[in-house]
Amino acid sequence: MPAPSDNTPPGGGRIDTGIAFVPVHIAVLTVSDTRTKENDVSGDTLVKRLEDAGHILCARTILPDDRARIAAQLRTWIEDPRCDVIISTGGTGLTGRDVTVEAFRDVFEKEIDGFSVLFHQLSSAKIGTSTVQSRACAGVAGGTYLFALPGSPGAVKDGWDGILRWQLDIRHRPCNFVEIMPRLTEK
């Protein structure tokens, strides 16, 4: 698949320039036993991309691979009305320490299955069958979107550039995550 131009979503869709952009408030969580503020390249990559797109970083932290602590942080941000979206990087692999997906599923009300499918399609075009070692996932809880990306800068770029940049833009047609945000908590 060729790289999209700056204003053309990959695989179809379009940006409706007649609609005003709406910035989304995004929290970034890096999950790692070894990353620090000084060497969190994946977190830095994600923050730069979301801010370059016009969104607002509402919070950022680094946590070790600890399921209970990750889930507790997610719940804190879900309850914070200033956070619309949470994106994590790291802990989505297959080793014993990789527990991000389990922590996310502890808080999900609904899972967004198509996110993982599309992420793997995009990733496969770049790293081939190695994409099967990622368990990228997404869901919704308390009216907040949650996305768990792998911990490499390349995976962050795939997830943001190929999916999230477009789905978190209210101008994306035929549909996007932002336009249904007010309805996420309806009964």
N, CA, C and O of each residue as an XYZ file, in Angstrom:
748
protein
N       0.853     -1.173      0.000
C       0.000      0.000      0.000
C       0.897      1.235      0.000
O       1.783      1.342      0.849
N       0.695      2.160     -0.919
C       1.526      3.364     -0.941
C       1.252      4.240      0.272
O       0.151      4.227      0.823
N       2.243      4.987      0.675
C       2.082      5.907      1.806
C       1.070      6.978      1.443
O       1.084      7.488      0.323
N       0.188      7.327      2.378
C      -0.804      8.355      2.085
C      -0.160      9.727      1.995
O       0.873      9.994      2.608
N      -0.799     10.589      1.213
C      -0.351     11.977      1.241
C      -0.762     12.554      2.584
O      -1.472     11.894      3.343
N      -0.344     13.733      2.884
C      -0.616     14.316      4.190
C      -2.105     14.408      4.503
O      -2.488     14.359      5.672
N      -2.951     14.541      3.482
C      -4.383     14.702      3.723
C      -5.233     13.588      3.150
O      -6.450     13.737      3.041
N      -4.615     12.466      2.777
C      -5.367     11.361      2.216
C      -5.220     10.138      3.101
O      -4.126      9.585      3.218
N      -6.312      9.707      3.728
C      -6.246      8.512      4.570
C      -5.873      7.280      3.745
O      -6.273      7.168      2.586
N      -5.112      6.358      4.332
C      -4.768      5.143      3.610
C      -5.999      4.255      3.425
O      -6.862      4.196      4.301
N      -6.076      3.580      2.311
C      -7.144      2.615      2.105
C      -8.514      3.202      1.852
O      -9.504      2.471      1.891
N      -8.609      4.469      1.600
C      -9.909      5.071      1.329
C     -10.289      6.086      2.383
O      -9.525      6.363      3.308
N     -11.455      6.625      2.234
C     -11.897      7.694      3.114
C     -11.398      9.021      2.600
O     -10.633      9.090      1.638
N     -11.842     10.070      3.254
C     -11.422     11.408      2.841
C     -11.597     12.352      4.013
O     -12.292     12.042      4.981
N     -10.965     13.496      3.916
C     -11.123     14.553      4.907
C     -12.076     15.592      4.330
O     -11.836     16.147      3.258
N     -13.151     15.844      5.049
C     -14.139     16.849      4.635
C     -13.683     18.203      5.173
O     -13.851     18.494      6.357
N     -13.106     19.026      4.301
C     -12.556     20.315      4.728
C     -13.642     21.327      5.075
O     -13.333     22.418      5.555
N     -14.899     20.987      4.842
C     -15.999     21.866      5.221
C     -16.388     21.747      6.684
O     -17.242     22.491      7.165
N     -15.766     20.813      7.393
C     -16.036     20.597      8.815
C     -14.841     21.101      9.615
O     -13.693     20.865      9.239
N     -15.110     21.795     10.719
C     -14.032     22.315     11.567
C     -13.376     21.185     12.363
O     -14.061     20.316     12.900
N     -12.060     21.207     12.432
C     -11.310     20.230     13.221
C     -11.653     20.400     14.700
O     -11.808     21.525     15.175
N     -11.771     19.296     15.424
C     -12.040     19.302     16.862
C     -10.882     18.593     17.561
O     -10.711     17.387     17.383
N     -10.083     19.312     18.351
C      -8.984     18.640     19.055
C      -9.518     17.686     20.122
O     -10.501     17.975     20.805
N      -8.857     16.562     20.244
C      -9.209     15.545     21.225
C      -8.134     15.558     22.319
O      -6.956     15.770     22.031
N      -8.536     15.334     23.553
C      -7.602     15.296     24.687
C      -7.122     13.864     24.874
O      -7.922     12.962     25.121
N      -5.814     13.657     24.757
C      -5.243     12.313     24.730
C      -4.212     12.136     25.841
O      -3.322     12.967     26.021
N      -4.350     11.031     26.584
C      -3.358     10.635     27.583
C      -2.468      9.562     26.967
O      -2.955      8.679     26.260
N      -1.168      9.635     27.232
C      -0.205      8.679     26.700
C       0.437      7.921     27.858
O       0.967      8.512     28.799
N       0.371      6.600     27.757
C       0.947      5.716     28.766
C       2.007      4.848     28.114
O       1.722      4.130     27.156
N       3.223      4.911     28.625
C       4.275      3.999     28.190
C       4.393      2.905     29.243
O       4.541      3.187     30.432
N       4.327      1.665     28.799
C       4.449      0.521     29.698
C       5.793     -0.140     29.434
O       6.038     -0.682     28.356
N       6.657     -0.084     30.441
C       8.003     -0.638     30.282
C       8.697     -0.724     31.627
O       8.526      0.141     32.486
N       9.481     -1.778     31.799
C      10.316     -1.904     32.992
C      11.633     -1.148     32.842
O      12.370     -0.984     33.814
N      11.934     -0.683     31.618
C      13.244     -0.078     31.364
C      13.190      1.348     30.829
O      14.202      2.046     30.886
N      12.076      1.801     30.322
C      12.014      3.148     29.738
C      11.923      4.212     30.825
O      11.342      4.004     31.890
N      12.521      5.357     30.514
C      12.461      6.524     31.385
C      12.049      7.715     30.534
O      11.923      7.588     29.316
N      11.837      8.873     31.156
C      11.516     10.081     30.390
C      12.603     10.382     29.358
O      12.323     10.905     28.280
N      13.818     10.051     29.696
C      14.942     10.366     28.833
C      15.053      9.450     27.617
O      15.605      9.866     26.598
N      14.549      8.219     27.689
C      14.713      7.282     26.569
C      13.404      6.699     26.040
O      13.407      5.653     25.391
N      12.309      7.359     26.309
C      10.998      6.884     25.859
C      10.727      7.347     24.422
O       9.897      8.226     24.191
N      11.427      6.753     23.479
C      11.322      7.160     22.075
C       9.906      6.928     21.538
O       9.371      7.776     20.824
N       9.306      5.802     21.872
C       7.952      5.518     21.372
C       6.937      6.509     21.925
O       6.081      6.998     21.187
N       7.026      6.807     23.215
C       6.125      7.796     23.805
C       6.328      9.169     23.191
O       5.362      9.875     22.902
N       7.592      9.550     22.991
C       7.894     10.834     22.353
C       7.342     10.885     20.928
O       6.795     11.904     20.506
N       7.487      9.792     20.198
C       6.977      9.715     18.823
C       5.475      9.920     18.805
O       4.952     10.661     17.973
N       4.781      9.263     19.722
C       3.325      9.378     19.798
C       2.894     10.796     20.159
O       1.990     11.349     19.533
N       3.533     11.385     21.160
C       3.190     12.743     21.585
C       3.406     13.735     20.445
O       2.560     14.596     20.207
N       4.520     13.623     19.748
C       4.788     14.534     18.631
C       3.715     14.414     17.568
O       3.225     15.424     17.062
N       3.346     13.195     17.225
C       2.354     12.994     16.176
C       0.982     13.529     16.583
O       0.312     14.177     15.779
N       0.563     13.271     17.804
C      -0.771     13.731     18.196
C      -0.816     15.255     18.294
O      -1.818     15.872     17.933
N       0.269     15.861     18.783
C       0.301     17.323     18.854
C       0.409     17.953     17.468
O      -0.210     18.983     17.204
N       1.194     17.335     16.582
C       1.290     17.841     15.206
C      -0.060     17.777     14.498
O      -0.344     18.593     13.621
N      -0.889     16.810     14.877
C      -2.219     16.673     14.269
C      -3.217     17.681     14.853
O      -4.326     17.818     14.337
N      -2.831     18.387     15.924
C      -3.705     19.394     16.521
C      -4.418     18.954     17.779
O      -5.261     19.683     18.302
N      -4.086     17.760     18.278
C      -4.724     17.266     19.499
C      -3.980     17.767     20.733
O      -2.910     18.366     20.622
N      -4.548     17.519     21.898
C      -4.016     18.038     23.158
C      -3.578     16.881     24.051
O      -4.363     15.978     24.338
N      -2.330     16.913     24.486
C      -1.837     15.927     25.444
C      -2.366     16.319     26.817
O      -2.000     17.366     27.352
N      -3.232     15.475     27.390
C      -3.817     15.817     28.697
C      -3.061     15.173     29.856
O      -3.176     15.623     30.996
N      -2.285     14.116     29.571
C      -1.514     13.454     30.629
C      -0.520     12.504     29.970
O      -0.717     12.038     28.848
N       0.555     12.232     30.710
C       1.543     11.270     30.211
C       2.271     10.676     31.394
O       2.651     11.384     32.326
N       2.466      9.354     31.349
C       3.232      8.700     32.400
C       3.870      7.425     31.866
O       3.511      6.926     30.800
N       4.821      6.916     32.634
C       5.484      5.651     32.347
C       5.247      4.744     33.542
O       5.464      5.141     34.687
N       4.800      3.519     33.271
C       4.577      2.539     34.330
C       5.301      1.239     33.999
O       5.500      0.918     32.827
N       5.695      0.489     35.030
C       6.291     -0.827     34.769
C       5.214     -1.815     34.311
O       4.019     -1.528     34.381
N       5.656     -2.969     33.847
C       4.749     -4.022     33.399
C       4.062     -4.657     34.611
O       4.441     -5.737     35.063
N       3.054     -3.968     35.122
C       2.320     -4.403     36.307
C       0.829     -4.238     36.019
O       0.318     -3.120     35.962
N       0.149     -5.353     35.842
C      -1.259     -5.341     35.414
C      -2.149     -4.474     36.295
O      -2.934     -3.678     35.782
N      -2.041     -4.616     37.600
C      -2.898     -3.857     38.513
C      -2.625     -2.357     38.414
O      -3.559     -1.555     38.404
N      -1.357     -1.978     38.342
C      -1.025     -0.543     38.240
C      -1.479      0.050     36.912
O      -1.955      1.184     36.864
N      -1.332     -0.714     35.838
C      -1.782     -0.231     34.531
C      -3.294     -0.030     34.549
O      -3.786      1.019     34.134
N      -4.028     -1.026     35.025
C      -5.495     -0.919     35.078
C      -5.933      0.245     35.965
O      -6.888      0.949     35.636
N      -5.245      0.452     37.081
C      -5.592      1.562     37.977
C      -5.372      2.904     37.281
O      -6.195      3.810     37.414
N      -4.266      3.043     36.537
C      -4.008      4.287     35.811
C      -5.062      4.510     34.734
O      -5.545      5.628     34.555
N      -5.416      3.455     34.024
C      -6.466      3.578     33.004
C      -7.765      4.055     33.637
O      -8.421      4.948     33.101
N      -8.145      3.474     34.765
C      -9.394      3.870     35.437
C      -9.341      5.338     35.880
O     -10.336      6.055     35.775
N      -8.186      5.777     36.371
C      -8.040      7.181     36.781
C      -8.283      8.106     35.597
O      -9.008      9.094     35.715
N      -7.681      7.789     34.461
C      -7.855      8.637     33.278
C      -9.264      8.526     32.706
O      -9.807      9.514     32.212
N      -9.859      7.345     32.765
C     -11.237      7.172     32.287
C     -12.184      8.065     33.088
O     -13.120      8.636     32.529
N     -11.946      8.184     34.380
C     -12.801      9.007     35.244
C     -12.519     10.498     35.102
O     -13.314     11.318     35.563
N     -11.419     10.862     34.483
C     -11.038     12.264     34.324
C     -11.752     12.848     33.103
O     -11.490     12.420     31.979
N     -12.648     13.816     33.304
C     -13.387     14.373     32.165
C     -12.491     15.105     31.162
O     -12.941     15.436     30.065
N     -11.236     15.360     31.520
C     -10.306     16.019     30.596
C      -9.646     15.044     29.628
O      -8.926     15.476     28.727
N      -9.873     13.745     29.788
C      -9.266     12.730     28.913
C     -10.343     12.078     28.049
O     -11.279     11.465     28.563
N     -10.201     12.217     26.746
C     -11.123     11.588     25.801
C     -10.590     10.255     25.297
O     -11.359      9.347     24.981
N      -9.274     10.146     25.227
C      -8.617      9.001     24.609
C      -7.374      8.661     25.425
O      -6.693      9.548     25.939
N      -7.089      7.362     25.537
C      -5.858      6.884     26.151
C      -5.156      6.015     25.113
O      -5.759      5.112     24.534
N      -3.880      6.297     24.886
C      -3.084      5.477     23.979
C      -1.849      5.017     24.738
O      -1.106      5.827     25.292
N      -1.643      3.711     24.755
C      -0.435      3.191     25.406
C       0.515      2.651     24.356
O       0.131      2.353     23.225
N       1.759      2.538     24.764
C       2.787      1.917     23.945
C       3.583      0.974     24.845
O       4.068      1.367     25.906
N       3.708     -0.266     24.404
C       4.480     -1.248     25.154
C       3.633     -2.281     25.863
O       2.476     -2.034     26.205
N       4.232     -3.451     26.081
C       3.592     -4.505     26.860
C       2.541     -5.314     26.124
O       1.711     -5.966     26.757
N       2.561     -5.284     24.779
C       1.539     -6.012     24.020
C       2.077     -7.306     23.403
O       1.406     -7.931     22.582
N       3.266     -7.697     23.794
C       3.877     -8.891     23.216
C       3.442    -10.170     23.913
O       2.376    -10.229     24.526
N       4.282    -11.193     23.809
C       3.921    -12.530     24.271
C       4.682    -12.994     25.509
O       4.412    -14.081     26.020
N       5.624    -12.195     25.999
C       6.420    -12.659     27.133
C       5.606    -12.601     28.427
O       4.524    -12.017     28.474
N       6.137    -13.205     29.441
C       5.453    -13.237     30.728
C       5.233    -11.861     31.327
O       4.273    -11.663     32.072
N       6.099    -10.905     31.021
C       5.968     -9.550     31.567
C       4.983     -8.692     30.774
O       4.583     -7.630     31.252
N       4.586     -9.119     29.589
C       3.681     -8.332     28.744
C       2.237     -8.495     29.219
O       1.582     -9.490     28.908
N       1.745     -7.505     29.979
C       0.409     -7.600     30.582
C      -0.487     -6.409     30.244
O      -1.560     -6.255     30.829
N      -0.057     -5.572     29.310
C      -0.859     -4.397     28.963
C      -2.235     -4.789     28.440
O      -3.240     -4.199     28.837
N      -2.290     -5.763     27.567
C      -3.570     -6.172     26.978
C      -4.510     -6.690     28.062
O      -5.700     -6.375     28.053
N      -3.988     -7.477     28.987
C      -4.827     -7.987     30.079
C      -5.358     -6.836     30.936
O      -6.525     -6.840     31.329
N      -4.504     -5.850     31.225
C      -4.942     -4.691     32.019
C      -6.012     -3.900     31.279
O      -6.993     -3.471     31.888
N      -5.838     -3.703     29.977
C      -6.845     -2.994     29.189
C      -8.159     -3.760     29.209
O      -9.220     -3.164     29.393
N      -8.099     -5.054     29.024
C      -9.337     -5.857     29.000
C     -10.006     -5.893     30.370
O     -11.209     -6.138     30.463
N      -9.244     -5.652     31.429
C      -9.843     -5.547     32.761
C     -10.788     -4.345     32.859
O     -11.714     -4.351     33.670
N     -10.560     -3.315     32.036
C     -11.377     -2.094     32.126
C     -12.325     -1.890     30.948
O     -13.256     -1.092     31.050
N     -12.113     -2.589     29.831
C     -12.983     -2.409     28.665
C     -14.445     -2.694     29.001
O     -14.757     -3.640     29.724
N     -15.324     -1.869     28.470
C     -16.753     -2.178     28.439
C     -17.098     -2.831     27.102
O     -17.925     -3.739     27.025
N     -16.437     -2.340     26.051
C     -16.586     -2.906     24.706
C     -15.214     -2.914     24.055
O     -14.427     -1.984     24.228
N     -14.934     -3.966     23.308
C     -13.680     -4.040     22.567
C     -13.931     -3.603     21.123
O     -14.989     -3.876     20.556
N     -12.953     -2.929     20.542
C     -13.012     -2.501     19.143
C     -12.159     -3.495     18.352
O     -10.981     -3.245     18.096
N     -12.758     -4.618     17.971
C     -12.026     -5.703     17.326
C     -11.351     -5.276     16.025
O     -10.242     -5.716     15.725
N     -12.020     -4.418     15.253
C     -11.481     -4.004     13.966
C     -10.160     -3.268     14.070
O      -9.384     -3.265     13.114
N      -9.883     -2.642     15.212
C      -8.613     -1.939     15.387
C      -7.449     -2.912     15.258
O      -6.491     -2.649     14.530
N      -7.532     -4.028     15.959
C      -6.462     -5.016     15.910
C      -6.298     -5.571     14.495
O      -5.178     -5.734     14.010
N      -7.412     -5.857     13.845
C      -7.365     -6.395     12.481
C      -6.653     -5.415     11.543
O      -5.748     -5.804     10.805
N      -7.065     -4.151     11.576
C      -6.463     -3.158     10.697
C      -5.001     -2.905     11.064
O      -4.156     -2.752     10.182
N      -4.701     -2.861     12.365
C      -3.312     -2.683     12.784
C      -2.438     -3.792     12.195
O      -1.355     -3.517     11.677
N      -2.899     -5.034     12.270
C      -2.110     -6.146     11.752
C      -1.962     -6.090     10.234
O      -0.925     -6.484      9.699
N      -2.974     -5.613      9.544
C      -2.842     -5.453      8.089
C      -1.743     -4.442      7.763
O      -0.885     -4.695      6.918
N      -1.780     -3.300      8.441
C      -0.775     -2.262      8.201
C       0.624     -2.750      8.590
O       1.593     -2.535      7.863
N       0.709     -3.395      9.725
C       1.986     -3.886     10.229
C       2.546     -4.988      9.330
O       3.751     -5.027      9.085
N       1.705     -5.864      8.848
C       2.137     -6.964      7.994
C       2.807     -6.456      6.724
O       3.756     -7.067      6.231
N       2.322     -5.352      6.200
C       2.914     -4.782      4.986
C       4.361     -4.335      5.236
O       5.146     -4.212      4.295
N       4.705     -4.096      6.491
C       6.051     -3.620      6.825
C       6.951     -4.688      7.433
O       8.141     -4.747      7.125
N       6.386     -5.535      8.300
C       7.228     -6.521      8.990
C       6.817     -7.967      8.725
O       7.339     -8.893      9.346
N       5.885     -8.150      7.806
C       5.486     -9.503      7.430
C       4.842    -10.273      8.565
O       4.082     -9.725      9.363
N       5.163    -11.557      8.620
C       4.516    -12.425      9.603
C       4.882    -12.093     11.052
O       4.218    -12.569     11.973
N       5.906    -11.300     11.269
C       6.281    -10.926     12.644
C       5.162    -10.163     13.347
O       5.172    -10.055     14.574
N       4.201     -9.635     12.598
C       3.085     -8.923     13.220
C       2.277     -9.812     14.158
O       1.601     -9.299     15.050
N       2.328    -11.125     13.982
C       1.544    -12.010     14.849
C       2.023    -11.971     16.294
O       1.314    -12.436     17.187
N       3.209    -11.427     16.543
C       3.713    -11.356     17.910
C       3.176    -10.152     18.684
O       3.486     -9.980     19.863
N       2.375     -9.325     18.024
C       1.763     -8.177     18.688
C       0.316     -8.494     19.049
O      -0.386     -9.188     18.314
N      -0.111     -7.977     20.182
C      -1.505     -8.114     20.587
C      -2.142     -6.731     20.723
O      -2.889     -6.480     21.668
N      -1.850     -5.844     19.788
C      -2.460     -4.510     19.808
C      -3.968     -4.665     19.956
O      -4.575     -5.553     19.356
N      -4.567     -3.790     20.764
C      -6.010     -3.895     20.986
C      -6.593     -2.517     21.258
O      -5.868     -1.544     21.464
N      -7.922     -2.456     21.254
C      -8.610     -1.190     21.522
C      -9.978     -1.484     22.103
O     -10.535     -2.566     21.917
N     -10.511     -0.493     22.814
C     -11.840     -0.628     23.384
C     -12.344      0.703     23.897
O     -11.737      1.755     23.694
N     -13.484      0.615     24.573
C     -14.145      1.795     25.137
C     -14.506      1.486     26.581
O     -14.904      0.367     26.905
N     -14.366      2.480     27.443
C     -14.808      2.363     28.837
C     -15.137      3.756     29.357
O     -14.343      4.681     29.192
N     -16.289      3.912     29.976
C     -16.667      5.193     30.573
C     -16.666      6.344     29.592
O     -16.395      7.483     29.975
N     -16.962      6.070     28.335
C     -16.973      7.124     27.323
C     -15.595      7.523     26.826
O     -15.456      8.524     26.124
N     -14.574      6.752     27.182
C     -13.195      7.023     26.784
C     -12.707      5.923     25.857
O     -12.943      4.740     26.103
N     -12.029      6.317     24.796
C     -11.402      5.339     23.905
C     -10.056      4.937     24.474
O      -9.333      5.771     25.021
N      -9.712      3.646     24.345
C      -8.433      3.119     24.811
C      -7.778      2.323     23.686
O      -8.408      1.458     23.078
N      -6.508      2.624     23.415
C      -5.758      1.950     22.364
C      -4.425      1.497     22.918
O      -3.691      2.298     23.499
N      -4.098      0.219     22.747
C      -2.821     -0.332     23.200
C      -1.974     -0.687     21.979
O      -2.315     -1.587     21.212
N      -0.871      0.031     21.812
C       0.047     -0.187     20.701
C       1.311     -0.876     21.201
O       1.663     -0.746     22.373
N       1.992     -1.600     20.332
C       3.286     -2.170     20.714
C       4.292     -1.067     21.066
O       4.053      0.112     20.806
N       5.404     -1.467     21.656
C       6.366     -0.507     22.186
C       7.427      0.006     21.241
O       8.291      0.772     21.669
N       7.407     -0.372     19.989
C       8.427      0.135     19.065
C       7.956      1.424     18.397
O       6.760      1.605     18.170
N       8.891      2.319     18.081
C       8.506      3.539     17.363
C       7.809      3.228     16.034
O       6.886      3.940     15.640
N       8.245      2.173     15.344
C       7.613      1.800     14.087
C       6.161      1.408     14.268
O       5.311      1.778     13.459
N       5.869      0.658     15.325
C       4.490      0.247     15.595
C       3.629      1.451     15.984
O       2.459      1.532     15.609
N       4.214      2.380     16.735
C       3.490      3.602     17.089
C       3.145      4.388     15.827
O       2.033      4.898     15.689
N       4.098      4.482     14.917
C       3.853      5.181     13.653
C       2.761      4.473     12.859
O       1.871      5.125     12.314
N       2.821      3.142     12.788
C       1.782      2.387     12.067
C       0.407      2.650     12.663
O      -0.546      2.931     11.937
N       0.303      2.558     13.976
C      -0.989      2.752     14.641
C      -1.517      4.164     14.511
O      -2.707      4.366     14.273
N      -0.623      5.160     14.669
C      -1.070      6.552     14.575
C      -1.302      6.961     13.121
O      -2.387      7.420     12.765
N      -0.280      6.792     12.288
C      -0.356      7.277     10.910
C      -1.415      6.540     10.097
O      -2.077      7.134      9.246
N      -1.571      5.247     10.362
C      -2.477      4.450      9.549
C      -3.899      4.366     10.042
O      -4.803      4.076      9.259
N      -4.129      4.615     11.345
C      -5.481      4.449     11.892
C      -5.908      5.656     12.722
O      -6.858      6.355     12.369
N      -5.210      5.894     13.815
C      -5.687      6.852     14.814
C      -5.711      8.286     14.314
O      -6.623      9.040     14.652
N      -4.739      8.670     13.526
C      -4.739     10.037     12.997
C      -6.051     10.330     12.278
O      -6.582     11.437     12.368
N      -6.557      9.358     11.584
C      -7.765      9.546     10.777
C      -9.029      9.345     11.596
O      -9.968     10.132     11.481
N      -9.069      8.315     12.413
C     -10.279      8.043     13.182
C     -10.486      9.035     14.328
O     -11.599      9.155     14.839
N      -9.439      9.742     14.737
C      -9.575     10.775     15.767
C      -9.701     12.165     15.149
O      -9.480     13.172     15.821
N     -10.053     12.213     13.881
C     -10.282     13.479     13.169
C     -11.752     13.523     12.759
O     -12.191     12.734     11.922
N     -12.505     14.440     13.346
C     -13.940     14.522     13.096
C     -14.265     14.779     11.625
O     -15.395     14.551     11.191
N     -13.304     15.243     10.873
C     -13.522     15.533      9.454
C     -13.411     14.302      8.562
O     -13.753     14.362      7.381
N     -12.934     13.181      9.117
C     -12.752     11.962      8.321
C     -14.099     11.376      7.920
O     -14.993     11.204      8.749
N     -14.222     11.079      6.654
C     -15.435     10.489      6.099
C     -15.096      9.152      5.463
O     -14.027      9.012      4.869
N     -15.972      8.174      5.573
C     -17.386      8.316      5.863
C     -17.746      8.365      7.349
O     -18.867      8.750      7.682
N     -16.834      7.989      8.257
C     -17.153      8.056      9.687
C     -15.852      8.098     10.487
O     -14.766      7.881      9.949
N     -15.987      8.384     11.792
C     -14.815      8.501     12.652
C     -15.231      8.296     14.104
O     -16.420      8.299     14.421
N     -14.254      8.119     14.979
C     -14.529      7.915     16.402
C     -15.050      9.178     17.085
O     -15.863      9.088     18.004
N     -14.597     10.343     16.654
C     -14.916     11.583     17.361
C     -16.406     11.912     17.284
O     -16.996     12.340     18.276
N     -17.012     11.717     16.125
C     -18.414     12.094     15.968
C     -19.359     11.275     16.856
O     -20.465     11.726     17.152
N     -18.936     10.078     17.283
C     -19.809      9.285     18.149
C     -19.423      9.365     19.627
O     -20.047      8.714     20.465
N     -18.410     10.149     19.947
C     -17.988     10.277     21.353
C     -19.136     10.642     22.298
O     -19.245     10.040     23.366
N     -19.991     11.598     21.950
C     -21.068     11.948     22.875
C     -22.047     10.803     23.145
O     -22.795     10.846     24.122
N     -22.047      9.785     22.290
C     -22.993      8.688     22.430
C     -22.391      7.444     23.087
O     -23.089      6.444     23.256
N     -21.131      7.488     23.452
C     -20.474      6.295     23.986
C     -21.064      5.826     25.313
O     -20.991      4.639     25.634
N     -21.640      6.733     26.080
C     -22.162      6.365     27.397
C     -23.684      6.221     27.424
O     -24.270      6.013     28.487
N     -24.325      6.332     26.258
C     -25.793      6.235     26.275
C     -26.235      4.824     26.646
O     -25.548      3.841     26.367
N     -27.373      4.755     27.267
C     -27.941      3.461     27.712
C     -29.039      3.029     26.790
O     -29.637      1.973     26.994
